[in-house]
Amino acid sequence: MKPLNSKVFPMTSAIDEKGQLVVGGCNVMKLANEYGTPLYVLDHETIVAKCQEYRYEFESRYQNTKVLYASKAVINLGLADLIDSQGLGFDVVSGGELAVLKAAGVPMETVYFHGNNKSYEELNDALDVSIGRIVVDSFHEIELLNQLAGEKGLVQDILLRVSPSIDPHTHVYTTTGVLDSKFGFSLETGHAKLAVQQCLKASNLRLLGLHFHLGSPIFETEPYAKAIEVVLEFASEMREYGLELKEFSPGGGFAIAYLDHDNPPPVKDFADVIVGAVKERCGALNMELPELTVEPGRSIVGPAGVALYTVGAIKEIPGVRSYVSVDGGMGDNIRPALYQAQYEVVAANKMFEKNVGPVTIAGKFCESGDILVRDAEMPSLEQGDVIAIPASGAYCPSMASNYNLAPRPPIVIVDNGSARILRRRETYEDLMALDSR
Ligand SMILES: *Cc1c(COP(=O)(O)O)cnc(C)c1O
């Protein structure tokens, strides 16, 4: 067995004597055989290491830090247990995610609720489970939440989501902290100031601080430093209206390597820049240091995931390209079709074989845009080979759909040579379970 030493594959990845990929001590050909493909494999050790890396790098620089896992990257009961056991809190963006965390028994005081249009029912549920914080994102929500909390005789702790007009240089679909965004109260337009005043007047809301999230994935540290400066400056100005900044969050969005040549800053660089900027600005503005919350999602589970597919039809168009079609695609990974995301890919049963030229890995869904990887250098492939796409832990199963009525794939977690199913494959019965006639 030989370690793979790749920055895109989980840290336990290796190649065995037969030239087959091994993750978490499990041969992936055996996993594919046992659970079928498409299959999402999560490496326990990588998730634990990432949780601990975030905690260590932030807490060692700034003791009063809380690391929250952004559930939308991917969540289910088993992952909630695992991430909770590592001492992280959670953020959620829907009543569905909240229900999973509640059912898992996660302590509700470390759950934060985000979203630009939380519904009456979602806010009601959040209050009923005594959620830690609600991160308020609109004037409508300030009113609705204040009224709801009042009816229940509660005072809810909140943060305000502000938009600092800082561009983090990522895909326009995943940019969230600029002026032209549906998220957050803009500092530039004066809406943030109005929102602070309104929250401070709301008798059933306790405004504890400010939050921003610039987008994702962010490959630079500089946008965080700039945005922290702007938002803390704003917090300082709001003191005259009675705002005491007890809590502050620069969100998540920390990039991971999807391609071998990607060079995302290590966690410690993000921690250096964020902690440095918070300490420096608070010092300069004569503000007490707030509690700091950071919200990594992608960077906790993304590097831990590998997607496995089986090769089926191969179509060679002479002088044009070769399409290698697999048994999954945009139904389980919409990212390439949605925002031109790029991935590495390997033949999991031919890890020692030489590449023979580029092929295009196509999905099986009825859309020409259903391409997983374009122009991938691969060994000679045939029907039955298993290909593995790394860095697939985040925003793949969580964004999966039943398009073409494809059952969504299972998720297994591997650790030290054993595999455990976290979520089973959907069945045709599941697909019809909600129908009536
Ligand atoms: C999506 C999101 C995150 C996590 O982003 P990642 O890229 O997964 O780290 C954190 N905070 C908020 C408010 C989000 O919407």
The ligand as a Gaussian input file, in Angstrom:
#p B3LYP/6-31G(d) Opt

LIG

0 1
 C      -22.906000      28.858000       2.851000
 C      -22.569000      29.660000       4.055000
 C      -21.433000      29.365000       4.802000
 C      -20.461000      28.259000       4.422000
 O      -19.815000      28.456000       3.241000
 P      -18.685000      27.382000       2.828000
 O      -18.228000      27.811000       1.511000
 O      -19.347000      26.068000       2.775000
 O      -17.635000      27.477000       3.868000
 C      -21.199000      30.081000       5.951000
 N      -22.029000      31.083000       6.338000
 C      -23.133000      31.399000       5.635000
 C      -24.009000      32.467000       6.118000
 C      -23.433000      30.701000       4.474000
 O      -24.521000      31.029000       3.773000

